[in-house]
Amino acid sequence: MVTVVIGTQWGDEGKGKVIDYLAENVDIIARYQGGANAGHTVVVNDKKFIFHLIPSGILYPNKICVIGNGVVIDPVSLFEEIEYLEKSGIDVEKKLFISENAHITLPYHKLLDQIEDKFRGKGKLGTTGRGIGTTYTDKFARIGIRVIDFVDEDVFMEKLKIALELKNYLFKEYYKEEILSPEKIFKEYEIYRKEIKKFVINTSLYLNEEIEKGKKVLAEGAQGTFLDIDFGTYPYVTASNPIAGGACIGLGISPKKIKKIIGVAKAYTTRVGMGPFPTEIKDQIGEKLRKIGDEFGATTGRPRRCGWFDAIIVKFAGIINGIDEIVLTKLDVLTGFKNIKIGIGYKYNNKVINEYPFNSKIFSNCEVIYDEVDGWDEDISKVKKYNDLPENAKRYIEKIEEKIGIRITKISTGSSRNQTIER
Ligand code: IMP
């Protein structure tokens, strides 16, 4: 049985906490796309962990974590994470498996990502600069380096030289940057090549065998539906498929194995980087959300843009992901707001639009039609039962449910595991 957890907005919905919470009842937690652009925050016993690559289930002593073939792996970031976990007394060896087929992010990917975004000028995407798009570009251009190539010194050197021939031409002739030496990269990454070996297996075979044995797998999506390369606000998207369908490709499992899809939605909306965001609040209310919600990127530290809950996009996320239930996060952040708005439609050229438009001209320039509920002042961070929530908070939750057409089964009211209300 495989359950997929996905983001229903622009990432940063609180998937790290939700996955950590759900991980208790599964055997294996598997990441299927993205790379070190993600920043999944988990707080256990007041200690904060930020995971970029390793699945958020690693904190449990008896769970297996898998980094699937759909992920792009920056070895520097991976080993920083492993070192931090081990220093914190968390055992990683024998609990982490890495796919042979995942692609490796190397220095030229990071450098190119940063330079390219600068060169885009007005078309700047505001990427995380972690070499994500450039690693996926090489994967599709068939000059990428997979984990299985990386651990073989002859193959790695050969492929590195081929990739750098083209990149160095770009660096030198076009971007007027210094060229990179394959020998230097080879030497610098020697330690990672040796260290990564013990984690590398055929993860697709492993996962299928374990599923066959009846083991429970949680497939962990990074980013969110509207950062999806196909369904997001293109071109202001990431370079992979965070949607539920991405789990099959990114792990090598059949769609027939997926039994449940859980969507994570923040009780308001945030977005990092460029791109349309109709319900964005540009005044002091947005500032207040950012401050109370601590809305700063877990990977880059950039302030997140904040806005009201957009029911139209979450409804669309429900459709294309096939979401069975929603976990609503950070509801506590909305305490103290006098009125709380929910985007329920858009208006463009005097026409009402009730669906998420792929046309970015419309999505960037539309006006939002809002519904509104009264806020609450009570502290909800210690509430354990749904019925003990303030009436207005329940009204807000039920209004969202009505607009997105999906049941909200869990409500998160703080970063700790026990700040989760089961409904
Ligand atoms: P990239 O994934 O670094 O290529 O960045 C593309 C866009 O996705 C940028 O707007 C990033 O801010 C955004 N992005 C990438 N990863 C995350 C994430 O984990 N949370 C939120 N936004 C992200």
Boltz pocket constraint, residues with backbone or C-beta under 6 A from the ligand:
constraints:
  - pocket:
      binder: B
      contacts: [[A, 10], [A, 11], [A, 12], [A, 37], [A, 38], [A, 39], [A, 125], [A, 126], [A, 127], [A, 128], [A, 129], [A, 130], [A, 131], [A, 132], [A, 133], [A, 222], [A, 223], [A, 227], [A, 236], [A, 237], [A, 238], [A, 239], [A, 272], [A, 273], [A, 274]]
      max_distance: 6.0
